[in-house]
Amino acid sequence: MNSAIIVAAGKGTRMGPNVDKLFLEVAGRPVVAHTWQRFNDAKCITEIVIVVRDGRQSAFVELATRYNLTKAHRFVAGGVERQDSVWNGLEALSPGAEIVAIQDAARPATSEALVAATIAAARETGAAVAARVVTDTIKESADGKLITRTVDRSRLWSVQTPQTFRVEVIRRALGEVRRRGLLVTDDTAACELIGQPVQLVAAVEPNPKVTVPGDLAYIETLLRQPQP
Amino acid sequence: MNSAIIVAAGKGTRMGPNVDKLFLEVAGRPVVAHTWQRFNDAKCITEIVIVVRDGRQSAFVELATRYNLTKAHRFVAGGVERQDSVWNGLEALSPGAEIVAIQDAARPATSEALVAATIAAARETGAAVAARVVTDTIKESADGKLITRTVDRSRLWSVQTPQTFRVEVIRRALGEVRRRGLLVTDDTAACELIGQPVQLVAAVEPNPKVTVPGDLAYIETLLRQPQP
């Protein structure tokens, strides 16, 4: 059985103070309602765990009603760091969950095909992540003012979500992170720690994250396009 | 005096075979006509050299008429590599040119404020480039299939255009590249070769490049927004 965890507990300060970016309206509904809808409609997903900030659960219950999001779902409270929120999500999975796709709530345009591709890869190798080759020229700067060197971009990938795992693999990886008291940038970094290889799954369609206000116009355009 | 070189001689194969991405219509006119218009209207720019592919000059002459692009401009033919095209552009500058802003023709949303900021920085230090801090999580992969390691993104910048220089600096830098028979990814990499520091100028507004078909909807949205 394949489960999804939608991580919706972050604060996301780059959107401005007191702005909950997950509830910004884009293409007619809040950002997080798009994300949830995609996983609600995805045939490859059986249940959804949504990790929310304390006190925000009622707003999510309302979304389920308003947008008819009827696939089996439950809510858990987020932790201090993103990795704690994911951990809480893992604790809330059904006992039958074999594969889990972990999704940023702020990534509302993820396609079902991409979710399914990461599930197939994770079933085979244990861990997989949606990613895109870096096409920009990348420079390194030690001080943020002068270029220190040109980075060889031919080996670089920009990673997205879903980040998808066999449930026992990500439990073991994040368990190790917690035991050692580490902070990881994303769930695949936890896998690196236990020597678990992570497979890259090339995202063909754009799969952007809402980060700064300038992202919204683009994402609006994307979400209004008909889905395949 | 500040000049601009618009590099419009590339083939850009990622858009599909036999597609000249510079002449794709977006927001009511060809991509390159937007780029040219921005430099035509920029008060900080006195003359424009446009580097075109052999045989394409008449299409550009037509653009000038159709969109009333009346600022002093001339055309030169491109070379085999991008760096050869830039070299040809440098050869065509007026003798009075002190600063040159080198621009990808496929970057149609560059703001006048950004051009002016790179000019001011280049005047001070010799070389400057529009850039954006990398906000995505970046992974390295040796084979394009498995993640090899997580890259520390805190020092990484994605560079754009304009790349702007004192004319004598970029002449010396690219001259060295040519003498040594090297191939560089961009004009600032040539500066690294002669020990010329390059200053990063943070691009506040989005400044995307048309690369793949999926970019067009976003760029359409951007170009239809009123300019400040």
Chai-1 contact restraints between the chains, C-beta under 6 A:
chainA,res_idxA,chainB,res_idxB,connection_type,confidence,min_distance_angstrom,max_distance_angstrom,comment,restraint_id
A,T135,B,T211,contact,1.0,0.0,6.0,A-B,restraint_1
A,D136,B,S158,contact,1.0,0.0,6.0,A-B,restraint_2
A,T137,B,V159,contact,1.0,0.0,6.0,A-B,restraint_3
A,T137,B,T185,contact,1.0,0.0,6.0,A-B,restraint_4
A,T137,B,D186,contact,1.0,0.0,6.0,A-B,restraint_5
A,I138,B,L156,contact,1.0,0.0,6.0,A-B,restraint_6
A,I138,B,S158,contact,1.0,0.0,6.0,A-B,restraint_7
A,K139,B,W157,contact,1.0,0.0,6.0,A-B,restraint_8
A,K139,B,V159,contact,1.0,0.0,6.0,A-B,restraint_9
A,E140,B,R155,contact,1.0,0.0,6.0,A-B,restraint_10
A,S141,B,R155,contact,1.0,0.0,6.0,A-B,restraint_11
A,S141,B,W157,contact,1.0,0.0,6.0,A-B,restraint_12
A,S141,B,L200,contact,1.0,0.0,6.0,A-B,restraint_13
A,L146,B,P197,contact,1.0,0.0,6.0,A-B,restraint_14
A,I147,B,V198,contact,1.0,0.0,6.0,A-B,restraint_15
A,T150,B,A189,contact,1.0,0.0,6.0,A-B,restraint_16
A,R155,B,E140,contact,1.0,0.0,6.0,A-B,restraint_17
A,R155,B,S141,contact,1.0,0.0,6.0,A-B,restraint_18
A,L156,B,I138,contact,1.0,0.0,6.0,A-B,restraint_19
A,W157,B,K139,contact,1.0,0.0,6.0,A-B,restraint_20
A,W157,B,S141,contact,1.0,0.0,6.0,A-B,restraint_21
A,S158,B,D136,contact,1.0,0.0,6.0,A-B,restraint_22
A,S158,B,I138,contact,1.0,0.0,6.0,A-B,restraint_23
A,V159,B,T137,contact,1.0,0.0,6.0,A-B,restraint_24
A,V159,B,K139,contact,1.0,0.0,6.0,A-B,restraint_25
A,T185,B,T137,contact,1.0,0.0,6.0,A-B,restraint_26
A,D186,B,T137,contact,1.0,0.0,6.0,A-B,restraint_27
A,A189,B,T150,contact,1.0,0.0,6.0,A-B,restraint_28
A,P197,B,L146,contact,1.0,0.0,6.0,A-B,restraint_29
A,V198,B,I147,contact,1.0,0.0,6.0,A-B,restraint_30
A,L200,B,S141,contact,1.0,0.0,6.0,A-B,restraint_31
A,P206,B,G214,contact,1.0,0.0,6.0,A-B,restraint_32
A,G214,B,P206,contact,1.0,0.0,6.0,A-B,restraint_33
A,A217,B,T221,contact,1.0,0.0,6.0,A-B,restraint_34
A,Y218,B,Y218,contact,1.0,0.0,6.0,A-B,restraint_35
A,T221,B,A217,contact,1.0,0.0,6.0,A-B,restraint_36
A,T221,B,T221,contact,1.0,0.0,6.0,A-B,restraint_37
